[in-house]
Each structure stands twice: as C-alpha cells, then as structure tokens.
Amino acid sequence: MRVVAEITDKPCRITIFNWNNKYLLKLEYGNYEQTYKIAAMDLSGDDDIKNCLTDEFINKAMHRFMDMEKDFYEAVATV
C-alpha cells in the first residue's frame, strides 16, 4: 500500500492510498473514520482523486461524522 497524500488542512485528516488497483480515500475525525474505495481505472491519476475533495464533499463528510457520533452516543446510552 502506497500513501499518495496526507491532507491535514481540512476539518478532518485525509489520507489517500493506492493499493491493489484502487485508491482508498480515508477520512478521520476523532474516533471515527470513513473510507471510500475508487477503482484506479476510473481515474486518470493521483491528481483526480485529490480533485474529488471539494468543499461540498468535505462538508457532507463532516455532517456524516456528526451523525456517527450522535448514533454512537445514543447506542451507548441504551446499554
């Protein structure tokens, strides 16, 4: 697995990997993570995967992180 890029200037930590003819886009925020797998043949190179990281995409991912946190705390509260 090769690290293509580490991006730390966003609200979440982003690591892009190239592995087994796929790009893995890993977003981390606190104790939570989201991973997206994209076939390398669907992109023309490393720059294409970075271009996917639009403000809209990052904002939606951050909302998803907040939902994940809320869901987890609700689940723990019922135990």
KOLFIMAR-8643 format. One line per 5 residues: number of its first residue (from 1); their letters; for each residue x, y, z of N, C-alpha, C. Coordinates in pm, whole numbers. Atoms other than C-alpha are relative to their C-alpha. Last residue first. Example, Ala and Ser with C-alpha at 12.3 -4.5 7.8 and 13.67 -1.06 7.14 Angstrom:
2
2 = SA = -82 -119 -6 1367 -106 714 -77 109 73; 89 -119 0 1230 -450 780 90 120 0
END
This chain:
79
79 = VTAVA = -64 120 -57 -2676 -10 2735 -10 2 151; 101 104 -20 -2926 241 2595 56 -126 63; 94 -42 -105 -2694 540 2640 -104 -107 30; -64 22 -129 -2422 364 2441 -97 33 114; -11 144 -20 -2646 342 2135 59 -31 137
74 = EYFDK = 135 50 -24 -2742 710 2158 3 -150 28; 37 -39 -136 -2376 803 2196 -142 -44 35; -77 78 -95 -2288 603 1885 -41 33 144; 49 137 0 -2569 747 1675 72 -85 104; 132 -2 -63 -2471 1103 1772 -56 -141 11
69 = EMDMF = -22 -25 -142 -2106 1040 1685 -132 -4 78; -62 120 -56 -2194 884 1350 18 15 151; 106 101 -12 -2432 1171 1271 55 -129 62; 85 -44 -111 -2155 1423 1348 -114 -100 22; -73 25 -124 -1916 1227 1124 -86 39 121
64 = RHMAK = 8 143 -23 -2179 1228 846 74 -39 129; 135 23 -52 -2207 1606 877 -19 -148 32; 1 -49 -138 -1828 1623 839 -138 -18 63; -71 99 -83 -1844 1402 529 -1 43 146; 90 115 -15 -2109 1630 376 64 -108 88
59 = NIFED = 111 -40 -88 -1890 1935 441 -97 -115 25; -52 -6 -137 -1584 1760 291 -112 38 98; -26 138 -44 -1775 1667 -27 46 -1 146; 130 67 -17 -1914 2021 -65 18 -142 51; 59 -49 -125 -1573 2178 -7 -133 -69 28
54 = TLCNK = 59 -133 8 -1434 1960 -287 -53 41 138; 11 -57 -135 -1208 1666 -222 -50 143 -3; 129 41 -58 -1275 1486 -551 -26 69 134; 103 -91 49 -991 1684 -711 -138 -36 52; -6 -122 -81 -745 1493 -493 -108 100 -41
49 = IDDDG = 57 34 -130 -857 1168 -655 2 122 92; 145 12 10 -801 1316 -999 -63 -30 136; 62 -133 -13 -449 1433 -908 -152 -8 -6; 9 -43 -140 -332 1077 -842 -71 134 17; -123 -13 -78 -407 963 -1196 -26 51 140
44 = SLDMA = -118 -6 88 -651 916 -1485 130 16 78; -69 -128 -10 -935 793 -1269 123 -1 -90; 101 -104 14 -1192 515 -1315 60 140 3; 30 -16 143 -909 267 -1381 -108 105 -25; -103 -83 63 -784 323 -1026 -31 24 -147
39 = AIKYT = -83 76 93 -1110 184 -888 97 94 -70; 24 -41 138 -1234 403 -604 94 -80 -89; -85 75 92 -1270 287 -245 -39 36 -143; 60 12 132 -1407 531 14 100 -73 -90; -91 42 107 -1319 506 381 -80 -19 -128
34 = QEYNG = 75 37 120 -1487 693 665 102 -36 -106; -62 -8 132 -1338 719 1010 -97 -44 -108; 80 50 112 -1445 790 1366 77 11 -130; -2 147 -3 -1259 824 1695 -69 -63 -119; 13 56 -134 -1176 1191 1638 14 -151 -3
29 = YELKL = 39 -111 -87 -1222 1273 1272 -25 -58 138; 3 28 -144 -1062 1054 1010 -36 127 76; 24 -122 -76 -1115 1047 632 -12 -39 146; 32 22 -141 -965 764 427 -10 135 70; 10 -135 -53 -971 777 45 -49 -14 144
24 = LYKNN = 76 -3 -123 -857 441 -82 9 141 55; -34 -110 -89 -748 436 -443 -89 -15 122; 106 -85 -55 -770 102 -612 64 117 73; 75 -64 109 -555 -115 -837 -120 81 47; 73 105 71 -440 -324 -538 -93 55 -109
19 = WNFIT = -22 140 -38 -343 -26 -327 -87 -91 -85; 14 75 125 -305 347 -377 35 -143 34; -86 115 25 -369 537 -55 -23 -51 -141; 31 66 126 -509 882 14 103 -109 -22; -112 74 55 -508 1006 371 -48 -70 -125
14 = IRCPK = 26 76 121 -742 1278 495 129 -67 -45; -125 48 59 -750 1421 847 -34 -89 -119; -31 138 -35 -1070 1610 918 132 -38 -67; 52 25 -136 -1150 1983 928 23 -144 48; 146 8 4 -917 2027 628 -50 -26 142
9 = DTIEA = 51 -137 -8 -552 2142 627 -153 6 -13; 32 -36 -139 -422 1796 716 -57 141 13; 53 -136 3 -401 1624 380 -48 34 140; 61 -24 -131 -182 1317 354 -40 147 3; 2 -133 -60 -106 1207 0 -60 -6 140
4 = VVRM = -5 -98 108 -34 908 -223 9 141 58; 67 -125 -37 48 664 56 21 100 -112; -79 -122 13 140 334 -105 -83 120 41; 85 -117 0 0 0 0 90 123 0
END
